[in-house]
């Protein structure tokens, strides 16, 4: 990030550094970033997805016990549920007037996309939107504006939050395990770097070859 938003990347790095130095507070960080990622307005500023994946890596690096992993997962899920719930309540309370307030008014294109998405999918938009960055916090707000019923919203909200937070933490933990296994198997950074380069070249060559097959031959 650049300019006035550079502080966001610095704040994220600071949070991760704090979590590494004080892993007992990882659950609080997970709660805060998940809430911010799911709360309309703040979600445009907080890279919660990246931080949760990094927390998953951290938990694996320090060999956190299963109970510790469960606490961080639960904290992340609760933060996500509350972020969506409050966004939904704001939309329910203030209806379309919220679209003209700051900072929501600065992201009208995203809100219009969320309205279209919600109109198409209904209650499923709450569940699916959790896993799609542009809709994570905007769809709950739109659901409130559209006067969606409370319990269908909450069922989709809670179930998606549990799955979303678990998936990100496990992604980070599994990714670290894969890198560490590759490190030992290949014998360090030189071999691992060479493998990554070869895979990238294979994909690039395969893409060019596929494009060549699809290009009509000249006569």
C-alpha positions in Angstrom: 0.0 0.0 0.0 1.1 3.5 -0.7 0.6 7.1 0.5 -2.0 7.6 3.2 -2.8 3.9 3.5 0.8 2.9 4.2 0.0 2.8 7.9 -2.4 -0.2 7.3 0.5 -2.5 6.2 2.6 -1.2 9.1 -0.2 -1.8 11.6 -0.7 -5.3 10.3 3.0 -6.1 10.6 3.0 -4.6 14.1 0.1 -6.9 15.1 1.8 -9.9 13.8 5.1 -9.0 15.6 3.1 -8.5 18.8 1.4 -11.9 18.3 4.8 -13.6 17.8 6.3 -12.0 20.9 3.1 -12.6 22.9 1.3 -15.7 21.5 -1.0 -15.8 24.5 -2.7 -12.7 23.0 -3.2 -14.3 19.5 -6.9 -14.9 20.3 -7.5 -11.2 21.0 -5.8 -10.2 17.7 -7.9 -12.8 15.9 -11.0 -11.3 17.3 -10.1 -7.7 16.5 -9.0 -8.4 12.9 -12.0 -10.6 12.2 -14.4 -8.0 13.5 -12.7 -5.3 11.5 -12.7 -7.5 8.3 -16.5 -8.1 8.7 -17.6 -4.7 9.8 -18.9 -2.4 7.1 -16.5 0.5 6.6 -13.6 -0.9 8.5 -13.4 -3.9 6.2 -12.0 -1.7 3.5 -9.0 -0.8 5.7 -8.1 -4.0 7.6 -6.4 -6.9 5.8 -8.0 -9.4 8.2 -7.7 -12.4 5.8 -3.9 -12.0 5.5 -3.5 -11.6 9.3 -5.6 -14.7 10.1 -3.5 -16.8 7.6 -0.4 -15.4 9.3 -1.7 -16.3 12.7 -2.3 -19.8 11.5 1.4 -20.0 10.5 2.4 -18.6 13.9 0.3 -21.1 15.7 2.0 -23.9 13.8 5.5 -22.5 14.2 5.2 -22.3 18.0 3.5 -25.7 18.0 0.4 -24.5 19.8 -1.7 -27.1 21.5 -5.1 -28.0 20.0 -6.9 -26.1 22.7 -4.9 -23.0 21.9 -5.8 -23.3 18.2 -9.4 -23.8 19.2 -9.5 -20.6 21.3 -8.0 -18.5 18.5 -10.5 -20.0 16.0 -13.4 -19.3 18.3 -12.3 -15.8 18.9 -11.9 -15.2 15.1 -15.4 -16.6 14.5 -17.0 -14.5 17.2 -15.4 -11.4 15.9 -16.7 -12.2 12.4 -20.2 -12.9 13.6 -20.3 -9.6 15.6 -18.9 -7.6 12.7 -21.6 -8.9 10.3 -24.3 -8.6 13.0 -23.6 -5.0 13.7 -23.4 -4.2 10.0 -26.8 -5.9 9.5 -28.3 -3.9 12.4 -27.0 -0.6 11.0 -28.6 -1.4 7.7 -31.8 -2.5 9.4 -32.0 0.7 11.5 -31.0 3.3 9.1 -32.0 1.7 5.8 -30.7 3.3 2.5 -29.7 6.5 4.4 -26.5 4.7 5.5 -25.3 4.6 1.9 -24.7 8.4 2.0 -22.7 8.4 5.2 -18.9 8.3 5.5 -17.0 6.0 4.9 -19.7 3.9 3.2 -20.3 6.7 0.7 -16.7 6.4 -0.6 -17.4 2.9 -1.8 -20.7 3.2 -3.5 -19.6 1.0 -6.4 -18.9 -1.9 -4.0 -22.3 -1.3 -2.3 -24.1 -1.4 -5.6 -22.3 -4.7 -6.4 -23.4 -6.0 -3.0 -27.0 -5.0 -3.7 -27.0 -6.8 -7.0 -25.4 -9.9 -5.4 -27.9 -10.0 -2.6 -30.9 -9.6 -4.9 -29.7 -12.6 -6.9 -28.7 -15.0 -4.0 -30.8 -13.9 -1.0 -29.9 -15.6 2.2 -27.1 -17.6 0.4 -25.4 -14.2 -0.3 -24.7 -14.0 3.4 -22.9 -17.4 3.4 -21.2 -17.1 0.0 -20.2 -13.5 0.5 -18.2 -14.3 3.6 -15.6 -16.0 1.3 -15.6 -13.2 -1.3 -13.6 -10.2 -0.2 -15.7 -7.5 -1.9 -18.9 -8.8 -0.3 -17.7 -9.9 3.2 -18.9 -6.8 5.0 -21.1 -5.1 2.4 -23.6 -7.9 2.0 -24.7 -8.0 5.7 -25.2 -4.2 5.5 -27.3 -4.6 2.4 -29.3 -7.5 4.0 -30.2 -5.1 6.8 -31.2 -2.3 4.3 -33.3 -4.9 2.5 -35.0 -5.8 5.8 -34.0 -9.4 5.7 -35.4 -11.5 8.6 -33.2 -11.9 11.6 -32.9 -15.7 12.0 -32.1 -16.6 8.4 -29.4 -14.0 8.5 -27.9 -15.2 11.8 -27.9 -18.8 10.7 -25.9 -17.9 7.6 -23.8 -15.5 9.5 -22.7 -17.9 12.2 -22.1 -21.0 10.0 -20.1 -19.0 7.5 -18.0 -17.3 10.2 -17.1 -20.7 11.7 -16.0 -22.2 8.4 -14.3 -19.0 7.1 -12.1 -18.5 10.2 -11.2 -22.2 10.5 -10.3 -22.3 6.8 -7.9 -19.3 7.0 -6.2 -20.5 10.2 -5.8 -24.1 8.8 -4.5 -22.6 5.5 -1.7 -20.8 7.3 -0.9 -23.9 9.4 -1.0 -26.3 6.5 1.0 -24.0 4.3 3.8 -23.7 6.9 3.8 -27.5 7.3 4.1 -28.0 3.6 7.0 -25.5 3.3 8.8 -27.1 6.2 8.4 -30.6 4.7 9.7 -29.3 1.4 12.6 -27.7 3.1 13.7 -31.0 4.7 13.0 -33.1 1.7 14.8 -30.8 -0.8 17.7 -29.8 1.5 17.3 -26.1 2.1 16.5 -22.9 0.3 18.5 -23.4 -2.9 16.6 -26.6 -3.9 13.3 -25.1 -2.7 13.9 -22.0 -4.8 14.9 -24.0 -7.8 11.7 -26.1 -7.5 9.5 -23.0 -7.3 11.2 -21.5 -10.4 10.8 -24.7 -12.3 7.1 -24.9 -11.4 6.6 -21.3 -12.5 8.4 -21.9 -15.8 6.3 -25.1 -16.4 3.1 -23.1 -15.9 4.3 -20.3 -18.1 5.4 -22.7 -20.9 2.2 -24.6 -20.6 0.2 -21.4 -20.9 2.1 -20.3 -24.0 1.7 -23.8 -25.5 -2.0 -23.9 -24.8 -2.4 -20.4 -26.4 -0.5 -21.6 -29.4 -2.9 -24.6 -29.8 -5.9 -22.3 -29.7 -4.4 -19.8 -32.2 -5.6 -20.5 -35.7 -2.7 -21.4 -38.0 -2.0 -19.0 -40.8 -2.3 -20.2 -44.4 
